[in-house]
Amino acid sequence: MPAKAEKKGGGGKQQQQVQQRRDPYEVLGVSRSSSDQEIKSAYRKLALRYHPDKNANNPAAADTFKEVTFSYNILSDSEKRRQYDLAGFEAIELESQELELDLSSLGAVNTMFAALFSKLGVPIKTTISPTVLEEALHGSVTICPLQLGQPFTKKVEKQSAHFYSIEISEQEAEAGLVCRVYSTDKSKFKLLYFDQEENGGLSLALQEDSAKTGKVTSAGMYFLRFPVYRLDHAINSVAASKDPDAAFFKKLDGFQPCEITELKAGTHVFAIYGDNFFKSANYTVEIMCAGPFSEEKEKLRTVEAKLLTKRAELSKFEAEYREVLAQFTEMTGRYTKEMQSIDALLKERDAIHASYTTIQPLKRSSSNKAMKASSKDSRSEGEPHAHAHAREKKSASRDRPKKKKWYNAHFKVEKRKPC
């Protein structure tokens, strides 16, 4: 398990933590040449044995469970496994390690926080409840048979699973098989495929998390007798969030081939697991023979080949882009410095030009006072002339003879004597 280092310098803490980690192959009890399926089987057995739900009063078991999970996170990722095989823990970015959460073991508060982060766009990987896996391993689950090409709609409770079986013939196996599940309610779920053990139990072989595609959430498994690729959107999501450009260049890093490309004739078991945080998941499952879809098979093969080419081209393009971006950043920085330098020189030049004069520059306050004083003097000088003109106008108006107005005229009326 990762050791708990003292709270000191970040570099010393990280180095001490890396040195005390055990070899992931040793933790899972597998060899370096083990296949992905062998690593998965070893992890499932250890996870069931040391899960906190089964070892509530055993802190050592909880620590072992964390160590097992951490080791599996490295060896289950082909790129991380390759980096570890080449240079050990130092080649792995410790900050980007993604731990998967078991929602069935979280309390109500922790589950609520996990749901909130998920709503905010933080990618949170979730595991399947150990109870479901243990019941499947012991063969104590109810399996409902399905018919090829007949959709089936149902609702599964959170952290629970519905198991379905399908029977295929040699001809149908040769043509290929496709299992698709979708939810018009945009419910979150996992599509699972199980291997049948000799003792009658079921062991998890494949899983696909639902993803939003248009107005629905969907997941699918394609067994077409040639490599079909799956896209894991959560890979490198933390690194991409730190560098906006990385979101583009790492977009196809999660484009990896599915481990199983074909199925043999016989009975096969699938399951739909309710992965919602608080509510049940509504879904429709449909399993069909790929025989009538020969054209679609060829188109899929062609498109995935182009995506692989693009993934290879992105690596080369990123190196070129980073180089040009560094040059552009350097040029823009130089542009800013040169512009500031030129402005400073021009300002100095103007100051030198202004210094060629014998006239002392007047202060702003004194010039304003002088302007105010001159305007006041001009007003005081013109004031006597204005008063004299007003007096002359007034005396002239008095000397003019007054004209009688008709409404002021007095008419003489003789009084008549009474008769």
Phi, psi and omega in degrees: 000156175296127182285151179270103181279161179289155182278081178231210183304142185298317183295315180294323179296315182294318181295317180296322181294319180293320183294331184270000178282144177274157179300126181303325178296321178293319181299316182275351179071037180235165179268168180291341179265008182294146178282167178299323181293321178294323178293319178297316181297318179296319180295317182299317181295317180290322180296321178292325183286320187253012182298138182304329180296330181265353181224058186298325184255025182232092181299327180297322179295321178296320178295320179295322179299318178296319180295319179296316180296317179298317180294319180293325178300331179279310187283340179278345178261118185300320182290316179294322178296318179297317179296319180293318179298329182278316188222012177074203185294333183296336181279354183255131177287113185293330184290336186264007179293126183254116177269140180270138182263137173263102185297332183291340181262354181274148174284177183297320182292313180296321178296322179295318178295319178298319179295322180295314179298322179296319178297327181281359176098005178282121181291122180237116177277140180237148179260167176278141181304129178303332178297316179296316180294321181292318178296321178294320181295328179272357179072029183252031179251154177272128183246126180259125179285143177240158177255143179300134175076010180244105180298149180224126184248136180201178179233130180245139181287160180296141181056031174231169183220146171252130183255138181226145177241152178222138180253127180233149181269176178299318181294318180292323177295322178294322180286332181109160183227141178231132175238120180234140178230136178217158181227118177288342176275002183059036177289154179262129182208173175236139173260126186240148173232134186243142169273146179266124180277165181294330181278006180094354179277175181237132177242137184293128181247321181220151172211144178229126176278144178292150179221152180286125175228098183073235183264010181225167166254140185212161175209150182210154174232134188234110180252088191246013177070016169213157184303122175247134187262151176241153182243113178265108185286341185280342182295131177063019181292326179292314179297322180294327180291334179280330181233110182303324180293330182295331178300330178276310186289337180258012184300325183257011178295330180274009180275095187233150181289144176291144186289332181244124184254342181209158178240148178271165178297145180135201183262135179231146186243128174241165177211151174243122185252128179287111186253011178290156182285319187233340188233170180285167182241126174270137184208164171229126181249140179218123178246128186220156174281137184275003181305310181289357185247044182296321179295318179295324179298315180293322178296319179297316179299318181293315182295319181292327175296321177293322178295322177297320177296318179296321180297320177292322180291327181298322180298315179290319181296324180298317179298317179294318182295316181297321180294313180294322179296320178296318178295319179296317178298319178296319180293317179294324176295318178294321179302314181297316181296317180296320179296317178296321179295317179296316179299320180294318179294319178296321178295318178296321179298316179297322180294322178294317177301319182290342182281347179278078180195150176263350180278127178285132179295130179284146176285151184297319184292318182292321179295322178295320180294320180296320180296318180294320181294316181296320179293327180290319179296320181295325178290320182291325178291323182279348185293315180300319178299321180293318180293320181296317179298322179293321180293318179300318180296323182289319180293323179296323180290331179286325183287340181291141176291140182281132176268138178279139179262150187298330181279354175258002183287144180254122178261135182269123182242126179280140179275128177274146178281147179289146180291000000 
